[in-house]
Amino acid sequence: MLRVILDIFALIFVFLFPPYITAIFLFVLTFFFTDFLEGVIFAYLIDRIYGSGNIFGFNFPFVFTIIFLILFLISLKLKTVLKFYSRE
C-alpha cells in the first residue's frame, strides 16, 4: 500500500516539480523499495514532457531514462555491497 501511495506522489512530482527534483525523489525511492522499475516509467514521462532531446550537442531524447537506468543499476549494486535491506 505504501508503494502505491509513493507511486502516486512520484506521478504528482513528474507533473508539478522540475525534472531534477523528481529525479532525486525517484533515486531515493530506488533505495527505499526493491526493484523500483516504476521509476523507469516516470523517467520516460519526464523525457516526454520536459525533454529537449539535446545533450552535449547531440539529439538524444531519452536523457533522464538512461540516467535513471544507470542510477538504478548502481543502487542495486550498492544495496548488495552495503547489505541494505529495502522495504517491500
N, C-alpha and C positions, 0 to 999 in steps of 0.2 A: 504494500500500500504506500509506503514511504517513497519507493522508487517511482510510482506513478505520479505522485504529487510533485516530486522534484523534476520529473519529465515535463509536467505542465509548466512549472516555473521556468525550466530551460526554454520551452517554446515561447513563453512570455518574454524572456530575456532576448531571444532572437529578434523579436519584433520591436522591442522598446529601447534596448540599450545598444551602444556602439559594438561593433563586432569584436573588438579586442577584449572588452569586459565579458562578453558572452563566451569567448574562447577561454578566458581564465576560469569562469564558472564551470564550463564543461570539463576542463582539465582537472579541477578539484573533484568533480563528480566521478571521474575515472578512477581516482584513488578511493573514493567512498564506496563504490559498487564494483562487483566483479563483472567483467565483460560488459562494460557500458558502451555497447555498439550503437545505441541510440544517438550518441554524440556525433557519430559519422553522419547521420541523417541531419542533425542540427547544423553541423559544419557545412554540409551541402546546401542547406537552406540559406545560411549566411552568404555563401558564394553566389547563389542565385539571386538573392535580394540586393546585397551590397557590393558584390564583387565587381571590380573594374576589369579584371582579366589581365592587367599589366603588372608584371613583377620583373624588375631589373630590365625593363625594355622588351620583354618577351610577352607574347599574347598567350596567357595560360589562365583559364577561368576558374580553376579549382584549387586556389591557393590555400584557403582555410581547411579544405577537406584533406589535402595532402599533409599539411602541418598537423592537423589533429590525428591523422593516422600514425604519423611518426611519434607524436607525443603519447598516443595510446600504446604503441609498442614499447616505448621507453618506460611507461608506467607499469606495464606487465612485467618487464624485466626488473624494475626496482622493487615491485611487490615481492617477487621471488627472492631477490637478494636480501632485502631487508626483512623478509618474512612478515610482511604487512598483511593483516587479515582484513579483508573488506567486508562490509555489511551486505546482506542479501535479503 
